[in-house]
Amino acid sequence: MNRRNAVAAFAALMLAGCASLGMGGFREPLVHFNDARIRGLGLSGGAVDVVLSVYNPNHFNLNASRLTYRLMVEDKEVGTGALANAFRVGGGDSTLVSIPVDFTYAGLGSAGRKLLENGSINYRVIGDFTVGTPLGNFTRPYDQRGRFSSFGTTSQSR
């Protein structure tokens, strides 16, 4: 192997090592449902802003450039979409992110009845987010489950 090939191979190994080291230094942010705020109601449905809490367990800032989501209520998909508005989460901090969800009354039927009867319903928020970090850009999935209470409390599980 000539010297040029040896240098190229060494550089490739170093870059691969740095990339895997960077991934090892990145801890997954935690995303969970925080609140829902009605924006409007019509004859067949309405619009709600779902507020997610995003916690950054890392010691550096995360600059999110995109967030996709699927909101499930009692195992039924209520809304999907993508938020392209950039947001920042400081190291060891959390921030609230509002995502718009349009819904139909037919789609919420059984979940709405269950909320009225029991005072709470199960939810699941699934998606991925793209963040810029000092270690590079990462796109990571998230999947959070919990229980929303009409009494203003939520609980979450992973």
JOURKA-V965752 format. One record per backbone hydrogen bond with DSSP energy under -1.0 kcal/mol. NH is the residue of the N-H (numbers start at 1). CO is the residue of the C=O. Records with the same first field share a line. If there is no record, write none. Layout:
# JOURKA-V965752
NH = CO / CO
This chain:
# JOURKA-V965752
6 = 2
7 = 3
8 = 4
9 = 5
10 = 6
11 = 7
12 = 8
13 = 9
14 = 10
15 = 11
16 = 12
17 = 13
18 = 14
19 = 15
20 = 16
21 = 17
22 = 18
23 = 19
24 = 20
25 = 21
26 = 23
30 = 55
32 = 53
34 = 51
35 = 51
37 = 49
39 = 47
40 = 47
42 = 45
46 = 103
47 = 40
48 = 101
49 = 37
50 = 99
51 = 35
52 = 97
53 = 32
54 = 95
55 = 30
56 = 93
62 = 89
63 = 132
64 = 87
65 = 130
66 = 130
67 = 83
68 = 128
69 = 81
70 = 126
71 = 79
72 = 124
73 = 76
74 = 122
76 = 73
78 = 71
79 = 71
81 = 69
83 = 67
87 = 64
89 = 62
92 = 56 / 58
93 = 90
95 = 54
97 = 52
99 = 50
101 = 48
103 = 46
105 = 44
108 = 104
112 = 108
113 = 109
114 = 110
115 = 111
116 = 112
117 = 113
118 = 114
119 = 115
121 = 148
123 = 146
124 = 72
125 = 144
126 = 70
127 = 142
129 = 140
130 = 66
131 = 138
132 = 63
133 = 136
136 = 133
138 = 131
140 = 129
142 = 127
144 = 125
145 = 157
146 = 123
147 = 155
148 = 121
149 = 153
150 = 119
152 = 149
155 = 147
157 = 145
